[in-house]
Amino acid sequence: MRVLFISDIHGVSSTLEAALKAGESLGFDRIAILGDILYHGPRNGVPGFYDPERVVAVLNALADRIIAVRGNCDAEVDQMLLKFPIMGDYAVLDAGGETFFLTHGHLWNELRLPPLGIGTVLAHGHTHVPELKTLECGLKIFNPGSVSLPKGGSSCSFGYFDGRELRHYTI
């Protein structure tokens, strides 16, 4: 199973659409959205090209391929607009023998690990910084970065799992 990982869209449709277009060229079966879909949050300011209505339309057209979790900026009012569930704090995705614990990162992260088995991938966003590493215990940490509001000197990015390997791609 090929999975496109997107996080921290924050209502910016242009970079979301660029990530989806790049993802289509790679080919994907599922889209894992790791939270913060529509709202930009009080610490971020209004991002350029802020268009949450367009984000809703784009994502609802792909609803049958999306598995999503709630970010710290997501609310029940956002769920009212989206045709796929977003209010879970985590989800588990089995993709080609790799098990992903999907979460936003504000509740579960490297400093507060969920109860997982070794070899599982903890996939989260929240920091807006791409990351891929393996902890001493064997747990992989994967952060696709932010589609729209990169931080820490990173670029707008998304993640991709081709069934064997995890990678980052810049937009």
C-alpha positions as CSV (number, residue, x, y, z in Angstrom):
1,M,0.0,0.0,0.0
2,R,1.3,3.4,-1.0
3,V,0.5,6.3,1.5
4,L,0.7,10.0,1.0
5,F,1.3,11.8,4.4
6,I,0.1,15.4,4.7
7,S,0.1,17.5,7.8
8,D,-0.5,21.1,8.9
9,I,-2.4,22.3,5.9
10,H,-3.8,25.2,7.9
11,G,-6.4,26.2,5.3
12,V,-3.9,26.8,2.4
13,S,-5.3,25.2,-0.7
14,S,-2.5,26.0,-3.2
15,T,0.2,24.0,-1.4
16,L,-2.2,21.2,-0.6
17,E,-3.1,20.9,-4.3
18,A,0.6,21.0,-5.2
19,A,1.3,18.1,-2.7
20,L,-1.7,16.1,-4.1
21,K,-0.5,16.6,-7.7
22,A,3.0,15.4,-6.8
23,G,1.4,12.5,-4.9
24,E,-0.7,11.6,-7.9
25,S,2.5,11.3,-10.0
26,L,4.0,9.0,-7.4
27,G,0.8,7.0,-7.0
28,F,-1.0,6.5,-3.7
29,D,-3.7,4.3,-2.3
30,R,-4.4,6.3,0.9
31,I,-3.9,9.8,2.2
32,A,-3.0,10.1,5.9
33,I,-3.7,13.6,7.2
34,L,-2.0,14.3,10.5
35,G,-4.1,17.2,11.7
36,D,-4.5,21.0,11.5
37,I,-6.5,21.0,8.3
38,L,-8.5,24.2,8.1
39,Y,-7.6,26.7,10.8
40,H,-4.2,28.5,11.0
41,G,-4.1,28.8,14.8
42,P,-3.6,32.0,16.9
43,R,0.3,31.7,16.9
44,N,0.7,31.4,13.1
45,G,-1.1,34.5,11.7
46,V,-3.1,34.2,8.6
47,P,-1.1,32.4,6.0
48,G,-1.0,33.7,2.4
49,F,-3.6,32.0,0.1
50,Y,-5.7,31.1,3.1
51,D,-8.8,29.4,1.6
52,P,-10.3,26.8,3.9
53,E,-13.4,26.5,1.7
54,R,-11.3,25.3,-1.2
55,V,-9.4,22.9,1.1
56,V,-12.7,21.4,2.1
57,A,-13.8,20.9,-1.5
58,V,-10.4,19.4,-2.5
59,L,-10.3,17.0,0.4
60,N,-14.0,16.0,0.3
61,A,-13.5,14.9,-3.3
62,L,-10.9,12.4,-2.0
63,A,-12.8,11.4,1.2
64,D,-12.9,7.7,0.4
65,R,-9.1,7.6,0.4
66,I,-8.4,9.7,3.5
67,I,-7.6,8.6,7.1
68,A,-7.2,11.6,9.3
69,V,-6.6,12.6,12.9
70,R,-7.4,15.7,15.0
71,G,-4.8,18.4,15.3
72,N,-4.6,21.0,18.0
73,C,-6.2,23.6,15.7
74,D,-9.1,21.3,14.5
75,A,-12.5,21.7,16.0
76,E,-16.0,20.2,15.7
77,V,-17.1,22.9,13.4
78,D,-14.4,21.7,11.0
79,Q,-15.8,18.2,11.2
80,M,-19.2,19.6,10.1
81,L,-17.7,20.5,6.7
82,L,-15.5,17.5,6.0
83,K,-16.9,14.2,4.7
84,F,-14.3,12.0,6.5
85,P,-13.7,11.6,10.3
86,I,-11.1,14.0,11.8
87,M,-11.8,14.0,15.5
88,G,-9.8,11.0,16.7
89,D,-6.6,11.7,18.6
90,Y,-5.0,8.8,16.8
91,A,-5.6,6.1,14.2
92,V,-3.7,3.0,13.2
93,L,-3.0,2.2,9.6
94,D,-1.5,-1.1,8.4
95,A,0.2,-0.5,5.1
96,G,2.1,-3.3,3.4
97,G,3.4,-4.9,6.6
98,E,4.3,-1.6,8.2
99,T,2.0,-0.3,11.0
100,F,1.6,3.4,11.4
101,F,0.4,5.1,14.6
102,L,-1.1,8.3,13.2
103,T,-1.4,11.3,15.5
104,H,-0.9,15.0,15.3
105,G,2.0,15.2,17.7
106,H,0.6,17.5,20.4
107,L,-0.5,14.5,22.6
108,W,1.8,11.7,21.4
109,N,5.3,12.3,20.2
110,E,8.9,11.2,20.8
111,L,8.9,12.7,24.3
112,R,5.5,11.1,25.2
113,L,5.4,7.8,23.3
114,P,2.1,5.9,22.9
115,P,2.1,2.2,23.9
116,L,3.4,0.7,20.6
117,G,5.2,-2.4,19.5
118,I,8.8,-2.2,18.2
119,G,9.0,-1.7,14.5
120,T,5.9,0.5,14.5
121,V,6.1,4.0,12.9
122,L,4.9,6.9,15.0
123,A,3.7,9.3,12.3
124,H,2.9,12.8,13.5
125,G,3.0,16.5,12.4
126,H,2.6,19.5,14.7
127,T,6.2,20.7,14.6
128,H,6.1,21.7,10.9
129,V,9.6,20.2,10.5
130,P,10.2,17.0,8.5
131,E,11.8,14.2,10.4
132,L,12.7,10.5,9.9
133,K,14.7,8.6,12.5
134,T,14.7,5.4,14.5
135,L,14.9,5.4,18.2
136,E,17.1,2.9,20.1
137,C,14.1,0.9,20.9
138,G,13.5,0.4,17.2
139,L,10.5,2.7,16.9
140,K,10.6,4.9,13.8
141,I,9.5,8.6,14.1
142,F,8.2,10.1,10.9
143,N,7.0,13.7,10.5
144,P,6.1,14.8,6.9
145,G,6.6,18.5,7.9
146,S,4.0,21.1,7.0
147,V,2.3,21.5,3.6
148,S,1.9,25.2,4.1
149,L,3.7,26.7,7.1
150,P,7.2,25.2,7.3
151,K,9.3,26.0,10.4
152,G,12.9,25.5,11.5
153,G,14.3,26.4,8.1
154,S,12.5,23.6,6.3
155,S,10.4,23.9,3.1
156,C,6.8,23.1,2.5
157,S,6.7,19.3,2.4
158,F,4.8,16.0,2.5
159,G,5.7,12.4,3.1
160,Y,5.3,9.3,1.1
161,F,5.5,5.5,1.8
162,D,5.9,3.4,-1.3
163,G,5.2,0.1,0.5
164,R,8.8,-0.3,1.6
165,E,10.4,3.1,2.3
166,L,9.4,6.4,3.9
167,R,10.6,9.6,2.2
168,H,10.1,13.4,2.3
169,Y,9.3,15.5,-0.7
170,T,9.4,19.3,-0.9
171,I,6.7,21.3,-2.7
